[in-house]
Amino acid sequence: MSSAAWAITHLRHISLHCSAFDACLDYYAGPWGLQRLPDSDDQSAVLRAAGTEHHVLELHRSDSNGIDHLSLGLFDDRAVDAAAADLGGAGVTLLSEPAALDRPGRGYGFRIADPEGRIVELSACTDAVPASAEEPTPVKIAHVVLNTADIESLSVWWCEVLGFQVSDWSERQMVFLRCNSDHHSIAFNRAEWASLNHVAYEVPSLDAFMSSIGRLKRAGHDVGWGPGRHGPGNNAFGYFVDPAGTVPEVTAEVQQIDEATWVPRTWPRTPELSDRWGIAGPPSAEMREYMAGTPDA
């Protein structure tokens, strides 16, 4: 569906309903390493990483956990208008028309919903912020993994409608989708219901990755799965559980794709390929339960 006039450039941020708002704000603005912005209040919090994106995480006080929306980047206003015209012309319902966004980070954009009802915001020209040189902290949101009961149809929609490309499969259990040179920005996991599986935040080096795990451990937050290095994506991983029971991942060294030579593969789901370092082993039953999440309204 995406044409020469527009293409998704990157994953901007994720916005979450949070059942433990105050504790999660202390967690993400504390040992996780994000910075709370002045746009925040006692009902919603906006948090930035050390990179150039205005913010990577929004938390909204709620009685339950769930995704409010996912934000994807486009190049400029003309790309936003072209995307809206193409998507609307193809029968995709626009939840809002292209307009100036009156929200943290501002910019120009519109919203649609995917086939399972997830709200997706496409935007450009958000407020600029300076990058920070604080080494152990996250620089960006690396990827979001979503649970789905219909992995085949949903991955086709995200590719044909939004222009993502399949990088790899993990048997038929997971599919990894890219919108730029990063191995994946979105991934889908076959599950019983639609929900959030986990959100990964990238730090700039392997040393920063280990330092981040150490900082969290000193603050009383032990790693739930990891450290290790995945097969698909080749990224270092450490999974945690936040105070609301959702799963954030700290990651580094995400594989970069050469479009001219890359061919998708199907990875067997074996211990030596799930963790190529051979340290972490498989995730525990408890971690799998957290990753299953609660059905997303």
BELFENMO-V406164 format. One record per backbone hydrogen bond with DSSP energy under -1.0 kcal/mol. NH is the residue of the N-H (numbers start at 1). CO is the residue of the C=O. If there is no record, write none. Layout:
nh	co
NH	CO
NH	CO
//
This chain:
nh	co
6	3
9	73
12	71
14	56
15	69
16	58
17	66
18	60
24	20
25	21
26	22
27	23
28	24
29	25
32	27
33	30
34	28
35	48
37	46
40	37
41	44
45	59
47	57
48	35
50	138
56	47
57	47
58	14
59	45
60	16
61	43
62	18
66	17
68	15
69	15
70	119
71	13
72	121
73	10
74	123
80	76
81	77
82	78
83	79
84	80
85	81
86	82
87	83
88	84
89	85
90	86
91	88
92	87
95	111
96	111
99	109
101	107
103	101
106	103
108	124
109	99
110	122
112	120
114	118
117	114
120	112
121	70
122	110
123	72
124	108
127	105
132	50
139	202
140	202
142	200
143	200
144	185
145	198
146	187
147	195
148	189
154	150
155	151
156	152
157	153
158	154
159	155
160	156
161	157
164	158
165	178
167	176
169	265
170	174
173	170
174	170
175	188
176	168
177	186
178	165
183	255
185	177
186	177
187	144
188	175
189	146
190	173
191	148
195	147
197	145
198	145
199	247
200	143
201	249
202	140
203	251
209	205
210	206
211	207
212	208
213	209
214	210
215	211
216	212
217	213
218	214
219	215
220	217
221	216
224	239
225	239
228	237
230	235
234	231
236	252
237	228
238	250
239	225
240	248
242	246
245	242
249	199
250	238
251	201
252	236
255	233
257	181
261	258
262	258
267	169
270	268
273	270
274	270
275	271
276	229
278	275
288	284
289	285
290	286
291	287
292	288
296	194
//
